[in-house]
């Protein structure tokens, strides 16, 4: 995964090297100067649609902006629509800068190998897509269930947790808001 703090510094340094203000960048890209400020402070990243424009404006490569990481190479692939085959870990790395519809499209047909992998992509795809990607997965622990609980339906969560037993009242209280009373009885 790319380092947002490092990327923030790279964006700021490239802007300063071109003798541009945050407002100059904002005007050229059609965003607010606050957005540029957030990029430079590492609070957010430009979305993929703006990343190419920012790279061109600052006359640096996307790799120079994001660092020479697997994520920057994956972003370049997606932007150029090259070899659109992408793994779930690669997709979860770049999802923070992708528009949701692109993430949804790239996630189509991908299957998670475990709950942890499913949880990595959960904030970036729809509940329906997530459930499709996690079809047939079973939680290995209550911790797995707690991590994925806010992102899937009650029914799917209960399927994932079939056969688990609660080890403590704390575990029960963490999962209780997301499952039915009947399932809680089975767990306990």
C-alpha positions as CSV (number, residue, x, y, z in Angstrom):
1,X,0.0,0.0,0.0
2,X,1.3,3.5,-0.8
3,X,2.2,5.7,2.1
4,X,-0.2,8.7,2.2
5,X,2.2,10.9,4.2
6,X,5.0,10.2,1.8
7,X,2.7,10.9,-1.2
8,X,1.6,14.1,0.5
9,X,5.2,15.3,0.7
10,X,5.9,14.3,-2.9
11,X,2.9,16.3,-4.1
12,X,3.8,19.4,-2.1
13,X,7.5,19.2,-3.2
14,X,6.5,18.8,-6.9
15,X,4.1,21.8,-6.6
16,X,6.8,24.0,-5.0
17,X,9.4,22.9,-7.6
18,X,7.0,24.2,-10.3
19,X,6.5,27.4,-8.3
20,X,2.7,26.9,-8.2
21,X,0.3,27.7,-5.3
22,X,-2.3,25.4,-4.0
23,X,-4.8,27.7,-5.6
24,X,-3.1,27.4,-9.0
25,X,-3.3,23.6,-8.8
26,X,-6.9,23.8,-7.6
27,X,-8.0,26.1,-10.5
28,X,-6.2,23.9,-13.1
29,X,-7.8,20.7,-11.8
30,X,-11.2,22.1,-11.0
31,X,-11.1,21.3,-7.3
32,X,-11.0,23.5,-4.2
33,X,-7.7,24.7,-2.7
34,X,-8.8,22.9,0.5
35,X,-8.7,19.6,-1.5
36,X,-5.1,20.3,-2.6
37,X,-4.2,21.2,1.0
38,X,-5.7,17.9,2.2
39,X,-3.6,16.1,-0.4
40,X,-0.5,17.8,0.8
41,X,-1.2,17.1,4.5
42,X,-2.0,13.4,3.8
43,X,-5.6,13.7,4.9
44,X,-6.8,12.5,1.5
45,X,-5.6,11.6,-2.0
46,X,-6.6,12.9,-5.4
47,X,-9.0,10.5,-7.0
48,X,-7.7,8.5,-10.0
49,X,-9.4,11.0,-12.4
50,X,-7.4,13.9,-11.0
51,X,-4.2,11.9,-10.5
52,X,-3.2,11.9,-14.2
53,X,-4.0,15.6,-14.5
54,X,-2.0,16.4,-11.4
55,X,0.9,14.4,-12.8
56,X,0.8,16.2,-16.1
57,X,0.5,19.6,-14.5
58,X,3.4,19.0,-12.2
59,X,5.4,17.3,-15.0
60,X,6.2,14.2,-12.9
61,X,5.1,10.6,-13.2
62,X,2.4,9.1,-11.1
63,X,5.1,6.9,-9.6
64,X,7.0,10.0,-8.6
65,X,3.9,11.3,-6.9
66,X,2.9,8.1,-5.1
67,X,6.3,6.5,-4.7
68,X,7.6,3.5,-6.6
69,X,5.2,1.0,-5.2
70,X,3.1,-1.8,-6.6
71,X,0.0,0.4,-5.9
72,X,1.3,3.2,-8.2
73,X,2.0,0.6,-11.0
74,X,-1.5,-0.8,-10.5
75,X,-3.0,2.7,-10.7
76,X,-1.2,3.4,-13.9
77,X,-2.5,0.1,-15.3
78,X,-6.1,1.0,-14.4
79,X,-5.7,4.6,-15.8
80,X,-4.4,3.2,-19.1
81,X,-7.0,0.5,-19.1
82,X,-4.2,-2.1,-19.6
83,X,-4.6,-5.6,-18.5
84,X,-7.5,-5.0,-16.3
85,X,-6.9,-8.3,-14.4
86,X,-6.3,-7.2,-10.9
87,X,-6.1,-9.2,-7.6
88,X,-8.2,-8.4,-4.6
89,X,-5.1,-7.2,-2.5
90,X,-4.1,-4.9,-5.4
91,X,-7.6,-3.5,-5.7
92,X,-7.9,-2.9,-2.0
93,X,-4.6,-0.9,-2.1
94,X,-5.7,1.5,-4.8
95,X,-9.4,1.7,-3.9
96,X,-9.0,4.9,-1.8
97,X,-8.2,6.8,-5.1
98,X,-10.7,5.1,-7.3
99,X,-14.2,6.3,-8.0
100,X,-16.7,3.8,-6.5
101,X,-18.0,2.7,-9.8
102,X,-14.5,1.8,-11.0
103,X,-13.9,-0.2,-7.9
104,X,-17.2,-2.0,-8.3
105,X,-16.4,-2.9,-11.9
106,X,-12.9,-4.1,-11.1
107,X,-14.2,-6.2,-8.2
108,X,-16.7,-8.0,-10.4
109,X,-15.8,-11.7,-10.5
110,X,-13.1,-11.5,-7.7
111,X,-13.4,-13.8,-4.8
112,X,-12.0,-13.3,-1.4
113,X,-9.9,-16.1,0.0
114,X,-10.7,-15.3,3.6
115,X,-12.6,-12.8,5.8
116,X,-9.5,-10.6,6.3
117,X,-9.1,-10.1,2.5
118,X,-12.8,-9.4,2.3
119,X,-12.6,-6.8,5.1
120,X,-9.8,-4.9,3.2
121,X,-12.1,-4.1,0.3
122,X,-15.3,-3.7,2.3
123,X,-15.4,0.1,2.6
124,X,-15.0,0.5,-1.1
125,X,-17.7,-1.8,-2.6
126,X,-21.4,-2.2,-2.3
127,X,-22.9,-4.7,0.2
128,X,-24.1,-6.8,-2.7
129,X,-20.7,-6.9,-4.3
130,X,-19.0,-7.7,-1.0
131,X,-21.4,-10.6,-0.3
132,X,-20.8,-11.9,-3.8
133,X,-17.0,-11.7,-3.3
134,X,-17.3,-13.5,0.1
135,X,-19.7,-16.2,-1.1
136,X,-19.1,-19.4,0.9
137,X,-16.6,-17.9,3.3
138,X,-16.8,-18.9,7.0
139,X,-15.4,-16.9,9.8
140,X,-12.6,-18.6,11.7
141,X,-13.2,-16.5,14.8
142,X,-15.5,-14.0,16.4
143,X,-13.0,-11.4,15.5
144,X,-13.5,-12.1,11.8
145,X,-17.3,-11.6,12.3
146,X,-16.8,-8.3,14.1
147,X,-14.5,-6.9,11.4
148,X,-16.9,-7.6,8.6
149,X,-20.2,-7.1,10.5
150,X,-20.9,-3.4,9.4
151,X,-20.5,-4.3,5.8
152,X,-22.7,-7.3,5.1
153,X,-26.4,-8.2,5.7
154,X,-27.5,-9.9,9.0
155,X,-28.3,-13.1,7.1
156,X,-24.9,-13.3,5.4
157,X,-23.1,-12.5,8.7
158,X,-25.0,-15.3,10.4
159,X,-24.0,-17.7,7.6
160,X,-20.4,-16.7,8.0
161,X,-20.6,-17.3,11.7
162,X,-22.3,-20.7,11.7
163,X,-20.7,-23.0,14.2
164,X,-18.7,-20.4,16.1
165,X,-18.9,-20.2,19.8
166,X,-18.5,-17.0,21.9
167,X,-15.5,-17.0,24.2
168,X,-16.5,-14.0,26.3
169,X,-19.3,-11.6,26.9
170,X,-17.2,-8.8,25.2
171,X,-17.3,-10.8,22.0
172,X,-21.0,-11.3,22.3
173,X,-21.6,-7.6,22.9
174,X,-19.5,-6.6,19.8
175,X,-21.5,-8.8,17.4
176,X,-25.0,-8.4,19.0
177,X,-26.0,-5.2,17.1
178,X,-25.5,-7.0,13.8
179,X,-27.2,-10.4,14.3
180,X,-30.6,-11.8,15.3
181,X,-31.6,-12.8,18.8
182,X,-31.8,-16.4,17.6
183,X,-28.2,-16.3,16.3
184,X,-27.0,-14.8,19.6
185,X,-28.6,-17.7,21.4
186,X,-26.8,-20.2,19.2
187,X,-23.5,-18.4,19.8
188,X,-23.9,-18.4,23.5
